[in-house]
Amino acid sequence: MSVPAPSAAPPGQPKKAAAAAWIGSALEYYDFFIYGSAAALIFPDVFFDESDPATATLLSLATFGVAYAARPVGALFLGHYGDRVGRKKIMVFTLMLMGLSTFLIGCLPTRDQVGTLAPVLLVLCRVLQGISAAGEQASAGSMTLEHAPSHRRGFFTSFTLSGTQGGQLIATLVFIPVASLPEDQLLSWGWRVPFWMSVAVAVVGYVIRRKLDETPAFEQQAATEGVVKMPLLVLLREHWADVLRVIAGALVASVSTIFTVWALSYATSDAVGMSRTSMLWVGALANLVALAAIPLWATLSDRIGRRPVFLAGAAGSAGMMFLYLWSISTGSYPLTMLLGILTFGVVYSAANGVWPSFYGEMFTTRVRLSGMAIGTQIGFAIAGFAVTFAAEIAGPDGDDWSSVALFTAALCVPPVIAALTARETAKVPTESLGTHAQGKRSERESVSA
């Protein structure tokens, strides 16, 4: 039995949902990404043993990956409740948890003050960040997709990811003046300021998201067929192949983590010697371009389909990472700036802007948040630790950029395969999404009225 078509969203609600997704994701991922900048530039000196800089950097980058390891666990919990109680409540919860954990990082004692307890506390806070991030994009993506007109789902859901890029841009801009502080001020109090600002992040995000309506699709599902008692069981029984596709597709996020964290660490190392501030500007301008590119790629996907746009982004990013890391190795800042913008701002944005609609359209309303959350967060967990593996692959001097580029390109192969084997869903009505996976099975199974 197919799910009845949801009632139309109130006038202006799709735009309101997209705005809430953009602003909330921007504020939440501001918190998440300032950790990446700090892990590459500051935490090796503050939380880890300074006697061996290479090991300290490796350990610091490993803590960046810890949040990604926590994300699949958070996805199981938040995906379950998002399909049980609705998208809005999860969006508010994730924002508040991220704000609290980020503020606490800014309050942590350093290794000089409390010894090995300092990195332990840092890891615990990073785990909380990971749990929060696990439900953010899936809930925001589900919210915008289910509010959007069927013929513009790609455009509206892309605001979740342009918000993420906006948060990364804000985080980078905040760190530029911080990174330019004198060394003693930077390592004593300067690095804490961006983390303390998360209090404002949480307050603003809460005010915006608490006013958002639940989606008509979810309300219709709850009022007619009922919500799923155990979304995970239904998901794995009826949508297991699509979950695997999402996991494989999510590996494309390795391009983002390598670009944002490892390349920043490499460029500012003794092997290359670029300044912190100049490299932060590369990331800032690339994200600024991405803010414009993401909705344009998403609009194109509404016209020609999700698969070709996602494929172009995934395959193109594999090649562009070779050029970008090579440009850093030359020490040429103008070349690095140009290729950084093209790689991250333009090419990667094709895959990045389309995946919320591409993945979300694989599932029915009753398990959409679970499917997106679990699939993406397992893939993102691998992508998060790509930074740690890159630091190992780069060798003892941290300058084997070609091996890192090859490693990143290899991680782009599964997303290409996932897209090639997926169905095209851009023209499928919202109420019919995901029904291919159910065959003749009644959707009344495993649900409660």
Secondary structure, 3 states (H helix, E strand, C coil): CCCCCCCCCCCCHHHHHHHHHHHHHHHHHHHHHHHHHHHHHCHHHHCCCCCCHHHHHHHHHHHHHHHHHHHHHHHHHHHHHHHHHCHHHHHHHHHHHHHHHHHHHHCCCCHHHHCCHHHHHHHHHHHHHHHHHHHHHHHHHHHHHHHCCHHHHHHHHHHHHHHHHHHHHHHHHHHHHHHCCCHHHHHHCHHHHHHHCHHHHHHHHHHHHCCCCCCHHHHHHHHCCCEECCHHHHHHHHCHHHHHHHHHHHHHHHHHHHHHHHHHHHHCCCCCCCCHHHHHHHHHHHHHHHHHHHHHHHHHHHHHCHHHHHHHHHHHHHHHHHHHHHHHHHCCHHHHHHHHHHHHHHHHHHHHHHHHHHHHCCCCHHHHHHHHHHHHHHHHHHHHHHHHHHHHHCCCCCCCHHHHHHHHHHHCHHHHHHHHHCCCCCCCCHHHCCHHHHCCCCCCCCEEC
